[in-house]
Amino acid sequence: MIRYGAAAAAAAVLIGWSLRLDDGTTAGRTTAFLALCGAAFGALLQRSRLCFTSAFRDFFVLRDRRAALGILAALAVGSIGYAVVYGIQIPEARYLPDTAHIAPAGPVVVLGGLSFGVGMVLAGGCISGQLYRLGEGSLVAPAALLGCIPGYWLAFSLWNLFYLKSVSTAPVVWLPSKLGYAGALGLQLGAFAALGALLLWKGSSAPQPAREPLDLKGALREPWPGWAGGAAIGMLATLAYLWNHPLGVTAEIGRVSRRAGAVLGLVPARLEGLDRLAGCRAIGSDRWLTES
């Protein structure tokens, strides 16, 4: 009973705080909305126990496919939602996410992925996983999150070298410009379906104890299925994207680290190309099928 009362009190405080943030201005409404989105994102991650580390670890070590299927569900639903956001006929371009961009794909992306993989294994979780574990009282999460800051400083100190040597000349692949939104979405969903089939074939679901009935009490007490949490995260990401702010956790930590590093003289004053990567471009009048 105490748990439910605490959850209700936390929700009331969050809603009250969001209402206070909304001062009637566009910036105030955006801040209030993003506060609610962030809270919902954290709740969904915690309830469904979604984390890239656990998804890979559970599948490769235990052959447990549930978390990996949750990640695929989030990617699939998010891909559909993003395609709808860009594919629907919107009268004014200002309602589209104007800061969205497509990052160049090259060797630096592979190097970054390997670095991220090693880091999340050493830390015992990815950044999003550490954030929801922080709320659960984990003693490891604070150290892992603080460790991100010197990691960002190192990355920023090497950025200009990597950008000038590789990133600036790497190809920028924007599938809808070649296939249209329908073709690009079909290719993505086909890839997700193939990966899902592989997970279902090679993986298994660990036996679970009997669950409480699917009601509010059960939803607060029992972990959610990975696929359900992933689908909900995909829908939340679409909603946030439609509001002009993509959902995520690493960008803000990066911004804070960059500011702190600049004050301490650990980060170059100018980071070549980092703030002006190639943007998404509109692709003709028939936004779903055009190839130009």
PyMOL commands that set and color helices and strands:
alter all, ss='L'
color gray80, all
select helices_A, chain A and resi 2-21+26-48+52-62+66-87+93-95+107-123+127-136+141-165+167-169+176-202+216-221+226-242+250-264
alter helices_A, ss='H'
color red, helices_A
deselect
rebuild
show_as cartoon
